[in-house]
Each structure stands twice: as C-alpha cells, then as structure tokens.
Amino acid sequence: MTHKNFIPSVYSNEITAGKVTYKSPSNIALVKYWGKKDNQIPANPSISFTLDACATTTSISYNKLASKSSDFSFDLLFEGKPKEEFKPKIKIFFGRIESYLPFLKEYHFKIETSNSFPHSSGIASSASGMSALALCLMSIEKKLNPEINQDFFNKKASFLARLGSGSACRSIEGDLIQWGAHSDIAESSDLYGVKYPYKVHAVFKNYHDTILLVDKGQKQVSSTVGHDLMHNHPFAKNRFAQAHENLTKLQAVFSEGDLKSFIEIVESEALTLHAMMMTSLPYFVLMKPNTLEIINKIWAFRESSNTNVCFTLDAGANVHVLYPESEKEEVFQFIKNELVAYCENGQYICDRIGFGAKKL
C-alpha cells in the first residue's frame, strides 16, 4: 500500500452530530526506533509489546458546521479542564492528516481526553494519546463511509496515528506490533504498524512490565530533537543495520521461547538507544544515577535468582522491568524490596501485555 490508498473518494453518507470514545494503550519498544525521515517515516524498523494499564481515553463530540471552515474548529479538555498548550500539537496533526480525512474542516470537535497515569509521571503519553485520537476520527469516517472494513480501518488508524507520533502507530492493536519495512517480515510497512505475523511461544504471552518512575521531570531534550540528531550521527548506519538484524534474530527467539536471547537483545537495544544519545552532537544523557543503580540491581538479582527478569528503557530515565508470568511473585517481591527505593516518591506502575485499543 502507499499513502494514496488512504485518500478517500466521495463519502456515501452524511452525518450531522455524534460522539465517539476510544481507550488506547501505550506500548514499549523491544527493538527501538530512533531517527526518522520526512513525514514520520522511521529510519529503522521496530517492534513493541502493547501495554494494558497505561492508556489514554479520548472522546470526540462532533457537530457539522453550516459551511466548511477555513481553519480547524475544536475545543480540547484534558482531565476535564481546557488545555490550551496541547492545542498547537493537535492543529499540526490535523494539518498533516487533512488530505486523508477531508471532513475535518466541516465539523466542530470537542475533544476530551484523560490518562490512566499521571501526565507528569514521565510515561510518554503521545503514543496512547495520538492513537486514541486517530481511532476516534476513523470511527467518524466509518460513519461517512460504512464500507470501510476492519483491516483497512486498523491500517488507516495506525497510519494517521503515526503522523501525530511515530510510536502511536504501534498502539492500535496488540499484543506484539511491528512497524517499519523489514525484508523478513511479511506485510511490514513504514506507513503503519502490523501484528507480528510469526509464531510466538506461550512464555511471551501475559508478559509483565513494571514501570519504575525514576524521574518525573521534563526531559532536557525532546524525542523529536533526539530523532533529528541521527541525521549526521557517526554511528547511524550501523545502528539502523543492527535494528534490522535484531528483528531477524527475534523470529527464532519468539518461536522457541528463548528467554536468554530475548534478554540479550532487549537490554542491548535499550543501551544502544541511550548510546546514540550520548554520542550525537550535541550529546545528552537522559539516564539518571538511579537508572544505573536499578540496572545493576537487576543484573545482580538475575544472576543470583536464575530468573529471566530484564529491563528496557524509553528515551528517558524510567526503567521498564520485564518478566514472564511464571516468575511474577519472585520478581515483584524483588522490585518492592530493592528497586522501589530508587523511584521518585516511591512511584511505580504495574502493567502487562495488552491487546490493543477498545471502543467504549
């Protein structure tokens, strides 16, 4: 498919008003995407676990205007209150997707959104937020064109979400989502995420992710700026090749339930992501001293307990502690006993693999 497949012809239905609500989860990448081309195209493919508890719920109420507006008409409420500082990002998003949703200037929208986690927690809300918004808009388009089938609906929702936030394209479905063209993965695309098409061993079902909130402050470098710094990065070419290689390796890992190799790839990917930040120009460090303390504690505990607990990191200081269902009691006790002390105000979030967004 190309982007032209998502440009609609004339709509068959007319609607004047309505309301739609979606709850969409965040996700955590196992193979990281870092660096992007124009139009939110990833410089390398990625794969992620869809989460469950960390989610955004978004409602859109819509009313048809008397005539098409020259600009986008919308109000935005976050946690029940107007949030003016969020509006410019939504306006940019609408501008990017207008050719794919030509009805956008024909309605006034009231967007109401809230997170299941504190906005200032350091958990990225762009993936859950933009995917929830894209799904609501697709639901409106489906009313205008009821012939849209579920497969196309999901692909276009993922495509639209990507134009708001790259990783948001991996939050439409679950439980394992791959994004970015890759020679070994059928149907993979730079334009949208796809459900991982190959065999996945039962050990990777019901996987747990306890998110340790090490630092809830504003990052000193945004992800957008960080992605841009890959353009002239001295190690970019090798990094992009490494991501392709790790996705190929994961095919056997997922099929065979090879937890040792899973850990090796996932932790290497997390550290490589931060190595790219530390070796760009300008260079920056998003890990905190407590991030490193937690990593060392995890390594020591894994060695002494012979469990399969591991970590991954997003573009920030927080640590995602990953472990299989069969080890949850032992690992969670370790987290409470030894890791929570390194969290800001002792805060952490218990999450696990989820299965995508839901219409409410």
Secondary structure, 3 states (H helix, E strand, C coil): CCHHHHCCCCCCCCCCEEEEEEEEEEEEEEECCCCEEHHHEECCCEEEEEEEEEEEEEEEEEEECCCCCCCCEEEEEECCEECHHHHHHHHHHHHHHCCCCCCHHHEEEEEEEEECCCHHHCCCCHHHHHHHHHHHHHHHHHHHCCCCCHHHHHHHHHHHHHHHCHHHHHCCECCEEEECCCCCCCCCCCCCEEECCCCCCHHHCCCEEEEECCCCCCCCCCHHHHHHCCCCCCCHHHHHHHHHHHHHHHHHHHHHCCHHHHHHHHHHHHHHHHHHHHCCCCCCCCCCHHHHHHHHHHHHHHHHHCCCCEEEECCCCCEEEEECHHHHHHHHHHHHHHHHHHCHHHCEEEEEECCECEEC
